[in-house]
Amino acid sequence: MSIIGAEDEDFENDLTDVVDDQCAHFNSIDQLKDRPTHLLVFLQHVILQFDPAPLLCYLHADLFRNLSSKETKKQFVEFYNTFLDKGAILRVFTPPAIAYELDRTRPDLLSDDIQKRFAQEVQGLQAAEVAKQLEDFRQKRMMGMTPNEDELKDVESHYPTDRIPIEMKEKSVAENLLDKMSETHQSIFSAVAFYMKHLGVKTRAVDSKKSRGGFFRRQLVKVLQTNHSPTSFLSADGPVLVPEGPGHSPTSPSPQLEEMEPRFLEFELDPPNWRELASPEALSSLSKKEIKKQEVINELFATEHAHVRMLSVLQTIFSKPMEREELLTAPELATIFPSLDEIIEMHYNFYENLKKLRLDDNFIVKSISTTVLNRFGGTEGEWFQKLTARFCSHQSWALDQIKSRQKKDPRFNSFILEAESKPQCRRLQLKDIIPIEMQRLTKYPLLLENIAKNTDDQTEKERIQQSAECCRKILNHVNEEVKVMENLLVRNTQSITQHTFSLFSHCPLTWRVTKEKAIEVQCVLLGDLLVLLQRQDDKMVLKCQSKSNIAVQEGKQMLSPIIKLDSVFLREVATDRKAFYVIFTWDSGAQIYELVAQSVGERKMMNCNLICVCVYRWTDVIKTAVDDLKKSGAPMKLTLPPGAGGAPFSPSAYVYVYVYVCVCVCVCA
């Protein structure tokens, strides 16, 4: 006979109570999605244990199945902002084809059929993760490790009557659960509350939280507009103190918020919608067309707000800490993030001007043409174009540099991974943040055209259209600069892969880019190319170099590792017998390469080999000249090879040149 103590009996009873693997509602998400209490209990578990974005995205996408065309168009914009936008806190993975389409077309301009299809495709990608979360919940529930078990018992033990059917009981319990969740992160809570509203679950927490957020927004903006003294800042987790000095205290925010300029603190909160701030009387007086116009203006304002926020992240989370921790030098940072401070300033000023328009007109903007024309037209527009072209044209180069540094430098790699994990990045990697300026430029013409389309005043409409045209010109110019820079970085690379040349010689050299910068290279001399290969890990690579920070920013004086020999001549370095200059001329001027051999003998041999190549090229030119002379039977003048000066020579002059190069060959021999 076994003896069971009182404590053991209580434990056994408790265990019997919590083990309930017979509840069919938790077998699949399709059985669970229409049961508000059960779904909220599962959601609470997911929020505590996992990333809730896949589950919430799955539920929101499911709503599109029963929406009308009009409702689909309205809901898809919210779905995009919550789950698909690159700055969304609840962002999920978006298929490349869908991401590409959303980058080039505004979500609300897509047809409702395409919107539904995109939602279904994104939903399908979340199914596996949701199933895994459900399995985890079932296992942990059997062990008594899931929250809100009492609420589940209350619903499942309810005896339904006509007065209180099971559906009513479940909604009642769900409302209490939802109110308890109101302290969850605002974006998560809003997404949960939205879906619960679809199930008929109401909560006071939605309205109170919205009004509370609006109050804090208004207070924060008011404080920041009046002074930059120490103030309370409402973060995602509640109010925190922003001190004046650099010191840390128990009440201080994260270092990133301390580093952030006070004027940028308001960007941590999403701006309120114009409808929330405009008076009911003013709203009721607007026509449908005017309402559409105000919606697009609000979108311009909100997206500019988000853009400034992400640019400040680029500065605060990446650029400044890199310099402070000496991961990159100031010149290196200036080439990876060229003109970042100036670009932030331009966008911030544009945002402030838009905000002033809203405040001046009680959040219903009557005229926007002057503000946008000042930004994108005239001298301001030209300066904007120059800086954005400089920044965007370096995107590919900057990403390559960062990727290369991450592979070579573990400390740098750790910094990037840690920085990308910070909440300010909103789940974006650095490679996603760097291209945001280019992406922003593509949005301006679409937004301005939409504002113009809903503007009745003809003069105002024409000025807005003029601004849109200025934006298109800026975008086209930036696109061209990007192409030029990309071509420059891979200049002549195709010549190596598409043609076969005779290998004249190869040897190790030092490429002295500046007095402080010398690179060990393998110099390969081909039939008409001099190639400078740099060792990286276990392979040889081609890398452009720059002599100064200014040169890189202008994108015109990058030194290519591939030199065409049809426009080259050599000079000795007076101060170093082992060194020689290779002077390479092209359309934009001359570039000088200083190369250093390992010995004087190797330097002479390399010079001789280069001269031999030039002899072969001159021999071809002379032979062609003689052949042409024989055919024509008349005096004629020919030109030097491309890049060699272009001065006209008579056929007899080529004889002297031929004799000269033959003498050079004899000397080398």
MIZA-15809 format. One line per 8 residues: for each residue x, y, z of C-alpha. Coordinates in pm, 1 decimal, padded with zeros to 6 digits. Example, Ala and Ser with C-alpha at 12.3 -4.5 7.8 and 13.67 -1.06 7.14 Angstrom:
BEGIN
01230.0 -00450.0 00780.0 | 01367.0 -00106.0 00714.0
//
This chain:
BEGIN
00000.0 00000.0 00000.0 | 00137.8 00341.0 -00105.0 | 00120.6 00627.8 00132.3 | 00030.8 00969.8 -00015.4 | 00091.6 01273.0 00195.7 | -00134.3 01578.9 00195.0 | 00114.8 01780.7 -00006.2 | 00150.6 01507.5 -00267.4
-00225.5 01484.3 -00303.2 | -00252.9 01857.5 -00360.2 | 00018.8 01839.7 -00623.3 | -00158.3 01555.2 -00798.7 | -00485.1 01747.5 -00800.2 | -00312.6 02056.9 -00940.5 | -00150.8 01852.6 -01212.9 | -00483.9 01701.4 -01309.5
-00631.9 02047.7 -01335.5 | -00368.4 02187.8 -01571.8 | -00334.6 01893.1 -01807.2 | -00593.5 01957.5 -02072.7 | -00475.0 01845.2 -02410.9 | -00826.5 01766.4 -02528.7 | -00916.0 02128.3 -02622.1 | -00965.0 02112.3 -02998.6
-00943.4 02490.3 -03039.5 | -00562.9 02480.5 -03008.4 | -00513.0 02213.1 -03274.0 | -00485.7 02464.9 -03558.7 | -00497.4 02836.1 -03617.8 | -00811.9 02799.2 -03829.4 | -00998.0 02652.5 -03530.8 | -00856.8 02915.3 -03298.8
-00896.0 03237.6 -03497.5 | -01268.5 03278.5 -03426.3 | -01250.9 03208.6 -03050.5 | -01153.3 03541.5 -02890.9 | -01065.0 03421.8 -02538.6 | -00866.1 03120.4 -02656.7 | -00692.7 03333.4 -02921.4 | -00598.8 03602.6 -02668.8
-00452.6 03343.3 -02431.0 | -00244.8 03205.2 -02718.2 | -00145.1 03557.5 -02826.4 | -00028.4 03639.1 -02474.6 | 00191.0 03328.8 -02476.3 | 00336.8 03420.8 -02816.1 | 00408.2 03779.4 -02710.3 | 00597.9 03651.7 -02405.6
00787.0 03373.6 -02582.8 | 00818.7 03458.1 -02953.8 | 00807.8 03729.9 -03213.7 | 00431.5 03803.4 -03246.2 | 00462.1 03954.5 -03596.6 | 00403.1 03629.1 -03794.8 | 00088.9 03540.7 -03598.0 | -00059.0 03890.0 -03613.4
00024.5 03917.8 -03983.3 | -00143.9 03581.1 -04048.0 | -00463.0 03695.4 -03870.1 | -00475.4 04035.3 -04040.4 | -00415.8 03880.8 -04383.1 | -00699.8 03638.2 -04318.6 | -00945.6 03929.1 -04295.4 | -00900.9 04010.5 -04665.7
-01093.3 03697.1 -04766.1 | -01429.7 03855.6 -04684.6 | -01364.1 04222.4 -04765.5 | -01527.4 04414.9 -05048.4 | -01313.6 04593.3 -05308.2 | -01350.8 04928.4 -05131.4 | -01269.4 04781.6 -04790.1 | -00971.8 04592.4 -04933.6
-00812.3 04909.6 -05069.3 | -00855.4 05085.0 -04737.1 | -00733.6 04792.1 -04527.6 | -00432.8 04703.7 -04742.5 | -00262.1 05036.9 -04672.6 | -00289.3 04965.1 -04299.7 | -00168.0 04609.1 -04356.8 | 00131.5 04740.9 -04552.5
00220.6 05000.6 -04287.8 | 00196.0 04743.8 -04008.2 | 00369.2 04439.6 -04159.1 | 00535.2 04509.7 -04495.2 | 00685.4 04857.5 -04476.0 | 01060.9 04852.9 -04418.8 | 01020.3 05072.8 -04112.9 | 00737.3 04868.9 -03956.8
00794.2 04738.4 -03603.0 | 00594.7 04422.6 -03685.4 | 00761.0 04372.5 -04020.5 | 00760.8 04020.2 -04163.7 | 00955.9 03875.6 -04453.9 | 00818.7 03998.3 -04786.4 | 00875.2 03794.6 -05105.4 | 01119.8 03978.5 -05336.3
00862.9 04010.4 -05616.3 | 00610.9 04172.8 -05382.4 | 00876.1 04395.7 -05223.0 | 00986.5 04512.7 -05568.6 | 00631.5 04596.4 -05670.4 | 00563.0 04784.5 -05346.4 | 00884.6 04983.9 -05390.0 | 00778.1 05109.4 -05729.9
00402.0 05149.6 -05670.5 | 00215.4 05299.2 -05377.6 | 00010.0 05032.3 -05195.0 | -00319.5 05220.1 -05237.9 | -00271.0 05240.8 -05616.0 | -00267.3 04863.3 -05659.9 | -00588.2 04692.6 -05770.8 | -00786.0 04514.1 -05498.8
-00721.6 04176.1 -05666.9 | -00345.4 04231.4 -05647.4 | -00375.5 04354.3 -05288.8 | -00564.2 04038.8 -05187.9 | -00315.1 03817.9 -05369.8 | -00020.9 03987.4 -05195.8 | -00191.0 03944.2 -04856.7 | -00254.2 03573.5 -04921.4
00104.6 03511.7 -05034.5 | 00245.7 03685.4 -04727.1 | 00000.3 03493.4 -04506.2 | 00112.9 03162.4 -04652.6 | 00472.2 03236.3 -04553.4 | 00370.0 03277.3 -04186.5 | 00180.8 02946.4 -04156.0 | 00483.1 02732.6 -04059.5
00593.1 02970.4 -03782.5 | 00237.0 02996.3 -03644.9 | 00207.1 02615.0 -03639.4 | 00535.1 02592.5 -03449.0 | 00411.7 02846.6 -03194.2 | 00087.3 02650.7 -03148.6 | 00278.3 02328.8 -03088.5 | 00490.9 02502.6 -02827.2
00177.0 02639.3 -02658.7 | 00012.7 02295.5 -02641.9 | 00318.7 02136.0 -02485.7 | 00365.1 02411.1 -02229.8 | -00003.5 02415.2 -02144.6 | 00014.0 02047.3 -02051.6 | 00295.6 02136.9 -01810.9 | 00098.0 02424.1 -01660.7
00331.4 02688.4 -01805.4 | 00085.8 02904.6 -02001.9 | -00085.4 03223.8 -01876.6 | -00453.0 03295.7 -01815.4 | -00560.0 02938.8 -01749.3 | -00833.1 03058.1 -01511.8 | -00996.7 03261.2 -01789.0 | -00995.8 02956.9 -02016.3
-01159.0 02745.9 -01744.0 | -01419.7 03016.5 -01692.8 | -01519.4 02996.8 -02057.9 | -01492.5 02622.1 -02102.4 | -01691.9 02544.2 -01785.0 | -01968.6 02789.4 -01872.5 | -02315.2 02637.3 -01911.9 | -02478.3 02824.2 -02201.5
-02827.9 02966.4 -02162.7 | -03051.5 03179.2 -02381.2 | -02957.6 03480.4 -02176.4 | -02581.4 03416.6 -02181.1 | -02479.8 03199.7 -02478.1 | -02123.5 03072.2 -02502.1 | -02032.4 03338.3 -02763.5 | -02132.9 03618.5 -02527.6
-01942.9 03462.5 -02238.8 | -01629.3 03428.6 -02448.7 | -01646.7 03790.8 -02565.3 | -01697.6 03911.4 -02209.3 | -01391.5 03726.5 -02082.0 | -01193.0 03837.1 -02387.7 | -01272.2 04203.5 -02318.6 | -01121.7 04171.4 -01969.1
-00814.1 03998.5 -02110.5 | -00770.1 04265.3 -02374.8 | -00786.7 04543.1 -02116.0 | -00509.1 04369.8 -01921.5 | -00294.4 04365.5 -02236.5 | -00318.8 04742.0 -02284.9 | 00028.0 04797.2 -02138.8 | 00184.1 04589.6 -02418.8
00389.4 04772.3 -02682.2 | 00156.5 05009.3 -02866.3 | 00207.6 04861.9 -03214.1 | 00145.0 04507.1 -03090.1 | -00157.2 04607.7 -02883.7 | -00310.7 04803.2 -03172.1 | -00273.5 04503.4 -03403.6 | -00431.8 04271.2 -03145.3
-00716.5 04512.9 -03072.2 | -00788.0 04556.7 -03443.9 | -00836.9 04184.3 -03496.3 | -01042.5 04152.4 -03176.3 | -01271.4 04425.9 -03302.3 | -01337.5 04204.1 -03604.9 | -01447.6 03930.3 -03359.0 | -01678.7 04174.2 -03178.9
-01455.7 04226.3 -02875.1 | -01458.1 04584.1 -02749.7 | -01220.4 04746.3 -02506.0 | -01188.6 05077.5 -02331.2 | -00810.6 05046.1 -02345.7 | -00798.9 05126.9 -02717.9 | -00956.7 05467.0 -02679.8 | -00778.0 05550.9 -02356.8
-00442.8 05447.7 -02499.4 | -00501.4 05646.1 -02816.4 | -00594.3 05959.8 -02624.4 | -00307.2 05905.3 -02384.4 | -00064.3 05873.4 -02675.8 | -00205.0 06184.4 -02839.2 | -00166.6 06377.9 -02514.2 | 00195.2 06276.0 -02470.5
00267.2 06350.2 -02836.0 | 00129.4 06700.9 -02802.2 | 00317.1 06758.6 -02475.3 | 00643.4 06631.5 -02622.1 | 00614.5 06843.2 -02936.2 | 00524.4 07146.3 -02726.1 | 00826.3 07101.5 -02497.2 | 01067.3 07042.2 -02784.0
00940.6 07345.6 -02971.7 | 00984.6 07578.3 -02675.3 | 01320.3 07466.2 -02535.0 | 01582.2 07194.7 -02529.9 | 01610.7 07167.5 -02151.8 | 01598.8 06830.9 -01969.7 | 01256.5 06684.9 -02031.3 | 01060.2 06363.9 -02003.6
01048.5 06167.0 -02324.5 | 00786.5 05902.9 -02392.2 | 00956.9 05595.8 -02528.6 | 00788.0 05274.7 -02634.9 | 00820.2 05151.0 -02275.8 | 00710.8 05466.9 -02096.4 | 00849.8 05810.2 -02000.7 | 01225.2 05842.2 -01953.7
01444.1 06136.3 -01861.1 | 01659.7 06300.6 -02126.5 | 01948.4 06469.2 -01940.2 | 02154.6 06765.4 -02051.7 | 02493.4 06611.5 -01983.1 | 02652.7 06296.1 -02121.3 | 02648.7 06110.9 -01789.3 | 02436.2 05806.4 -01724.6
02195.8 05761.1 -01439.0 | 01939.1 05495.5 -01342.6 | 01669.8 05703.9 -01510.2 | 01864.9 05774.1 -01826.6 | 01748.6 05638.1 -02160.8 | 01963.4 05419.6 -02380.6 | 02294.1 05574.8 -02501.1 | 02144.9 05610.0 -02848.3
01873.3 05843.2 -02718.7 | 02129.6 06041.3 -02524.7 | 02336.5 06090.4 -02839.6 | 02033.7 06194.1 -03038.9 | 01981.7 06565.5 -03083.3 | 01684.3 06686.6 -02876.4 | 01500.1 06798.4 -03189.2 | 01497.5 06437.6 -03313.7
01336.2 06288.7 -03002.3 | 00985.3 06354.1 -03129.4 | 01054.3 06128.2 -03427.2 | 01051.4 05822.4 -03200.6 | 00672.5 05859.1 -03191.9 | 00453.4 05830.6 -03499.0 | 00283.5 06163.0 -03580.5 | -00092.7 06182.4 -03524.2
-00321.8 06165.4 -03825.0 | -00463.3 06497.1 -03943.7 | -00818.7 06373.2 -03877.3 | -00737.6 06331.0 -03508.0 | -00626.8 06693.5 -03481.3 | -00864.0 06883.3 -03711.0 | -01188.3 07009.6 -03564.0 | -01512.0 06820.9 -03645.0
-01660.0 07138.4 -03797.0 | -01366.3 07179.0 -04034.7 | -01382.0 06813.5 -04135.5 | -01753.3 06824.3 -04212.5 | -01703.8 07122.6 -04445.1 | -01457.8 06941.2 -04675.3 | -01554.7 06783.4 -05005.4 | -01453.1 06425.8 -05092.2
-01184.8 06554.7 -05326.3 | -01042.6 06785.9 -05059.8 | -01038.2 06500.1 -04809.1 | -00836.6 06290.9 -05055.8 | -00595.1 06580.4 -05097.2 | -00550.2 06613.7 -04721.1 | -00491.3 06238.3 -04692.2 | -00206.2 06252.9 -04944.8
-00056.2 06562.4 -04777.2 | -00075.3 06375.6 -04447.7 | 00102.3 06080.2 -04608.9 | 00375.5 06312.7 -04738.3 | 00415.6 06453.1 -04386.9 | 00409.5 06112.3 -04212.6 | 00653.4 05948.4 -04453.2 | 00891.2 06246.4 -04432.6
00874.1 06207.5 -04054.2 | 00964.2 05836.7 -04087.3 | 01245.6 05919.1 -04330.3 | 01408.6 06171.8 -04096.6 | 01381.7 05915.8 -03818.0 | 01567.1 05649.8 -04017.9 | 01832.8 05896.5 -04134.4 | 01894.0 05989.6 -03770.8
01926.8 05617.0 -03693.6 | 02193.5 05593.1 -03962.5 | 02377.2 05874.1 -03788.4 | 02312.3 05786.1 -03422.3 | 02327.7 05406.1 -03425.1 | 02595.8 05356.9 -03690.7 | 02802.5 05654.6 -03805.6 | 02879.0 05832.6 -03476.8
02946.4 05516.8 -03271.4 | 03176.0 05384.8 -03548.7 | 03384.4 05699.8 -03522.4 | 03373.1 05710.8 -03143.4 | 03484.7 05348.5 -03109.3 | 03748.8 05402.0 -03381.5 | 03608.2 05128.5 -03601.2 | 03639.7 05358.8 -03901.2
03827.6 05684.7 -03951.6 | 03649.6 06012.2 -04026.3 | 03756.1 06005.9 -04395.9 | 03631.9 05646.8 -04429.9 | 03297.7 05737.5 -04275.8 | 03272.2 06036.8 -04507.9 | 03301.5 05804.3 -04806.9 | 03052.6 05547.6 -04674.5
02798.5 05807.3 -04554.5 | 02882.3 06107.7 -04777.1 | 02706.9 06433.3 -04681.5 | 02484.6 06250.8 -04429.3 | 02466.2 06548.6 -04190.7 | 02365.3 06786.7 -04470.4 | 02103.6 06544.6 -04605.0 | 01949.8 06504.9 -04259.2
01938.5 06883.3 -04226.4 | 01760.3 06923.7 -04560.8 | 01495.2 06662.7 -04483.8 | 01448.7 06791.9 -04131.0 | 01389.9 07147.5 -04257.5 | 01141.9 07018.6 -04516.9 | 00959.6 06824.8 -04243.8 | 00950.8 07133.6 -04019.9
00804.1 07342.4 -04303.8 | 00533.3 07081.0 -04362.3 | 00460.2 07071.5 -03989.2 | 00431.4 07450.1 -03981.5 | 00177.8 07436.0 -04264.3 | -00035.2 07195.3 -04062.0 | -00017.1 07410.8 -03751.1 | -00087.5 07735.3 -03936.1
-00396.4 07592.9 -04106.8 | -00533.4 07399.0 -03806.8 | -00415.0 07071.3 -03963.4 | -00604.0 07126.9 -04290.5 | -00341.9 07246.2 -04540.0 | -00485.0 07498.0 -04784.7 | -00172.2 07564.8 -04995.2 | 00141.2 07352.1 -05020.8
00286.3 07458.7 -05356.9 | 00528.7 07722.1 -05223.4 | 00675.9 07482.4 -04966.2 | 00737.5 07197.3 -05211.2 | 00858.1 07426.0 -05492.0 | 01110.4 07587.3 -05257.2 | 01235.5 07242.1 -05160.8 | 01269.5 07084.3 -05503.8
01308.7 07382.7 -05738.2 | 01560.7 07664.4 -05785.5 | 01897.7 07677.7 -05611.1 | 01769.5 07478.1 -05312.3 | 01662.8 07202.0 -05548.2 | 02002.4 07203.8 -05718.8 | 02179.7 07169.6 -05383.7 | 01939.7 06892.5 -05282.8
02014.6 06716.9 -05612.7 | 02390.4 06744.8 -05566.3 | 02394.7 06606.3 -05213.1 | 02151.6 06322.5 -05278.9 | 02340.5 06224.7 -05594.5 | 02662.5 06211.4 -05396.2 | 02504.0 06000.0 -05122.5 | 02310.1 05761.4 -05347.5
02591.4 05707.4 -05597.9 | 02806.2 05561.2 -05319.4 | 02548.1 05305.9 -05204.0 | 02694.7 05002.8 -05382.9 | 03049.8 05097.9 -05292.1 | 02955.9 05160.5 -04927.1 | 02776.6 04826.0 -04896.4 | 03074.5 04644.5 -05047.4
03311.7 04816.5 -04804.8 | 03096.6 04730.2 -04504.1 | 03057.4 04368.6 -04615.0 | 03431.4 04336.9 -04672.2 | 03515.1 04491.2 -04334.6 | 03270.4 04259.6 -04157.0 | 03448.3 03956.9 -04302.3 | 03794.5 04079.1 -04205.5
03728.0 04248.2 -03870.5 | 03539.7 04047.3 -03602.5 | 03507.5 04355.4 -03381.5 | 03349.2 04553.4 -03664.3 | 03116.1 04263.5 -03744.1 | 03005.0 04238.3 -03379.5 | 02933.2 04609.6 -03371.9 | 02714.4 04592.1 -03684.9
02516.8 04292.4 -03557.0 | 02460.1 04455.9 -03218.7 | 02359.0 04788.2 -03375.0 | 02112.4 04619.2 -03611.9 | 01945.6 04445.4 -03317.9 | 01855.2 04773.4 -03147.5 | 01483.6 04864.2 -03150.0 | 01554.0 05196.2 -03323.0
01647.9 05001.0 -03637.7 | 01298.7 04847.1 -03647.0 | 01438.0 04512.1 -03761.9 | 01623.5 04666.0 -04053.5 | 01981.6 04577.8 -04133.6 | 02233.3 04843.1 -04233.5 | 02211.4 04722.5 -04593.8 | 01838.3 04804.5 -04582.1
01886.5 05149.9 -04428.4 | 02158.6 05285.6 -04657.0 | 01932.0 05278.4 -04970.3 | 01645.6 05468.4 -04802.7 | 01744.4 05802.7 -04956.9 | 01716.7 05660.9 -05309.1 | 01384.3 05499.8 -05221.2 | 01256.8 05829.4 -05082.2
01337.6 06012.6 -05406.6 | 01113.0 05772.2 -05599.3 | 00814.3 05854.2 -05374.1 | 00810.2 06233.5 -05409.7 | 00682.2 06257.1 -05771.0 | 00399.7 06010.1 -05700.2 | 00285.2 06194.5 -05388.1 | 00298.8 06538.9 -05548.3
00111.5 06423.4 -05859.4 | -00159.9 06281.9 -05636.2 | -00186.5 06610.1 -05445.5 | -00209.9 06802.4 -05774.4 | -00478.5 06565.9 -05904.4 | -00701.7 06655.0 -05608.6 | -00634.3 07031.6 -05620.7 | -00900.5 07258.5 -05776.6
-00712.3 07590.0 -05779.3 | -00539.6 07598.1 -06118.4 | -00239.6 07809.5 -06014.9 | -00177.2 07594.5 -05709.3 | -00215.7 07281.2 -05918.8 | 00036.3 07395.5 -06181.1 | 00295.3 07487.4 -05916.9 | 00259.2 07147.1 -05749.9
00296.7 06976.7 -06088.5 | 00606.0 07188.2 -06148.2 | 00744.1 07061.5 -05817.2 | 00671.2 06703.1 -05923.5 | 00861.2 06763.8 -06247.1 | 01156.9 06900.3 -06048.8 | 01149.4 06581.6 -05839.8 | 01157.6 06368.6 -06153.8
01457.6 06562.4 -06285.9 | 01639.1 06515.9 -05955.9 | 01558.8 06144.1 -05960.1 | 01679.9 06107.5 -06319.7 | 02001.5 06293.8 -06239.9 | 02066.9 06077.3 -05935.5 | 02000.8 05762.2 -06140.5 | 02258.2 05876.6 -06394.5
02513.9 05951.9 -06122.7 | 02458.3 05607.8 -05975.2 | 02522.7 05449.9 -06316.5 | 02836.1 05660.0 -06370.9 | 02975.4 05562.0 -06032.5 | 02897.4 05193.9 -06083.0 | 03063.4 05204.8 -06424.8 | 03364.1 05377.0 -06272.7
03399.6 05114.7 -06000.1 | 03399.6 04834.6 -06253.2 | 03575.3 05029.7 -06527.3 | 03718.3 04805.0 -06797.1 | 03657.1 04487.8 -06591.4 | 03466.9 04331.5 -06880.8 | 03777.8 04365.3 -07099.0 | 03947.1 04099.7 -06889.2
03659.9 03848.2 -06900.5 | 03557.6 03897.1 -07263.3 | 03902.3 03893.9 -07430.2 | 04218.7 03688.9 -07415.0 | 04554.2 03869.1 -07406.6 | 04914.0 03761.6 -07415.7 | 05069.7 03763.8 -07069.0 | 05389.5 03968.8 -07093.8
05489.3 03962.7 -06728.4 | 05373.3 03975.8 -06370.9 | 05544.2 04071.0 -06046.5 | 05467.9 04191.6 -05692.8 | 05464.8 04570.8 -05649.4 | 05362.0 04826.0 -05392.0 | 05094.2 05069.1 -05506.6 | 05168.5 05393.2 -05322.4
04827.9 05563.3 -05330.2 | 04931.4 05838.6 -05084.3 | 05221.4 05893.1 -04844.4 | 05018.4 05725.5 -04571.3 | 04851.4 05459.0 -04784.8 | 05048.7 05184.2 -04960.1 | 04892.7 04862.0 -05090.3 | 05068.2 04540.9 -05183.3
04952.3 04435.2 -05530.3 | 05029.5 04176.4 -05793.7 | 05095.8 04365.6 -06115.5 | 04989.5 04176.3 -06427.8 | 05096.1 04311.5 -06767.4 | 04872.1 04197.4 -07054.1 | 04867.4 04286.0 -07422.4 | 04698.2 04622.1 -07375.3
04619.2 04634.9 -07003.7 | 04808.6 04682.2 -06680.5 | 04611.3 04515.3 -06399.8 | 04673.2 04571.1 -06026.6 | 04536.4 04280.6 -05822.6 | 04501.7 04303.5 -05445.9 | 04501.5 03994.8 -05224.4 | 04194.1 03955.5 -05004.6
04171.9 03642.5 -04790.3 | 04253.0 03358.4 -05030.4 | 04173.0 03533.4 -05357.4 | 04287.9 03821.7 -05575.3 | 04043.6 04109.4 -05623.7 | 04016.2 04435.1 -05815.5 | 03961.8 04740.2 -05595.9 | 03940.8 05108.4 -05682.2
04137.6 05345.2 -05458.7 | 04117.2 05717.3 -05386.3 | 04383.7 05971.1 -05298.9 | 04155.3 06188.7 -05088.6 | 03814.4 06204.6 -04929.4 | 03709.6 06485.2 -05163.8 | 03800.9 06279.3 -05467.4 | 03577.0 05995.0 -05358.8
03286.0 06225.2 -05288.4 | 03308.4 06380.4 -05631.5 | 03323.8 06033.2 -05784.7 | 03561.6 06153.0 -06058.1 | 03909.3 06070.4 -05924.7 | 03880.9 05709.5 -05819.1 | 04193.2 05521.4 -05927.2 | 04093.2 05212.8 -06121.7
04300.9 04894.5 -06080.8 | 04279.6 04842.6 -06458.9 | 04488.5 05072.7 -06679.5 | 04458.1 05082.6 -07057.3 | 04801.7 05103.5 -07217.8 | 04687.0 05297.7 -07524.3 | 04702.3 05616.4 -07316.1 | 04996.5 05552.1 -07080.2
05348.9 05690.1 -07046.3 | 05612.7 05632.4 -06778.5 | 05828.6 05855.4 -06558.6 | 06092.4 05771.6 -06298.7 | 06051.6 05888.6 -05939.0 | 06346.9 06114.4 -05859.6 | 06342.6 06040.2 -05486.2 | 06317.0 05661.1 -05510.1
06514.0 05452.9 -05762.7 | 06285.2 05152.7 -05709.7 | 05969.1 05353.8 -05791.7 | 05816.2 05475.0 -06117.9 | 05504.4 05665.4 -06224.3 | 05247.0 05527.2 -06463.8 | 05057.7 05826.5 -06600.5 | 04719.3 05731.9 -06741.7
04508.1 05980.3 -06939.1 | 04134.2 05956.5 -06999.6 | 03838.3 06180.1 -07078.7 | 03833.9 06368.8 -06748.6 | 04210.2 06426.7 -06728.3 | 04520.6 06242.1 -06608.3 | 04569.4 06002.1 -06320.7 | 04909.8 05919.7 -06174.4
04992.2 05578.8 -06029.1 | 05308.9 05546.8 -05820.9 | 05434.8 05188.9 -05821.4 | 05734.0 05060.7 -05622.4 | 05926.3 04745.8 -05715.3 | 06111.8 04527.3 -05468.0 | 06446.6 04618.5 -05622.2 | 06598.4 04852.6 -05879.7
06647.6 04557.8 -06116.1 | 06281.4 04458.8 -06100.1 | 06180.8 04819.4 -06161.1 | 06396.1 04831.8 -06476.1 | 06254.9 04502.2 -06598.1 | 05897.2 04619.9 -06549.2 | 05972.6 04943.8 -06733.1 | 06125.2 04752.3 -07021.2
05826.0 04521.8 -07043.8 | 05592.2 04820.0 -07055.8 | 05802.6 04978.2 -07330.6 | 05792.1 04652.7 -07525.9 | 05415.2 04655.2 -07514.3 | 05415.1 05012.9 -07639.7 | 05656.3 04914.1 -07921.6 | 05419.1 04646.2 -08041.0
05135.7 04897.2 -08037.8 | 05344.8 05156.3 -08228.0 | 05452.0 04890.1 -08478.5 | 05086.9 04824.3 -08552.8 | 05022.5 05195.3 -08603.3 | 05326.2 05237.5 -08834.6 | 05235.4 04930.8 -09040.7 | 04881.4 05063.1 -09081.4
05017.8 05406.8 -09186.0 | 05249.3 05255.6 -09447.6 | 04972.9 05035.5 -09588.7 | 04739.4 05334.0 -09616.5 | 05011.5 05538.1 -09785.1 | 05076.7 05265.4 -10042.7 | 04708.0 05235.4 -10124.9 | 04644.4 05607.2 -10163.3
04965.8 05705.6 -10341.8 | 04930.5 06056.6 -10201.1 | 05070.4 06246.5 -09897.0 | 04860.0 06199.7 -09588.5 | 04859.7 06276.7 -09217.8 | 04769.1 06030.2 -08942.7 | 04710.1 06068.6 -08572.1 | 04875.5 05912.9 -08272.8
04705.3 05629.4 -08087.2 | 04408.8 05734.3 -07868.8 | 04512.7 05922.5 -07557.6 | 04869.5 05979.7 -07676.5 | 04823.6 06346.2 -07744.3 | 04627.8 06343.9 -08067.9 | 04878.6 06561.2 -08262.1 | 04892.0 06495.0 -08639.5
05209.0 06331.6 -08775.8 | 05324.7 06289.5 -09135.2 | 05422.9 05937.1 -09250.2 | 05792.3 06029.3 -09233.0 | 05754.5 06116.5 -08867.0 | 05650.6 05759.3 -08795.7 | 05989.4 05642.5 -08925.0 | 06163.5 05848.5 -08656.7
05927.4 05709.6 -08394.5 | 05996.2 05356.2 -08513.4 | 06373.1 05410.6 -08486.0 | 06328.9 05554.5 -08137.0 | 06129.6 05263.4 -08000.7 | 06374.1 05014.0 -08155.5 | 06656.2 05187.1 -07969.0 | 06450.6 05159.3 -07650.8
06416.4 04785.3 -07705.2 | 06792.6 04751.4 -07753.5 | 06857.7 04943.1 -07431.3 | 06616.9 04720.3 -07240.4 | 06777.5 04409.1 -07383.6
//
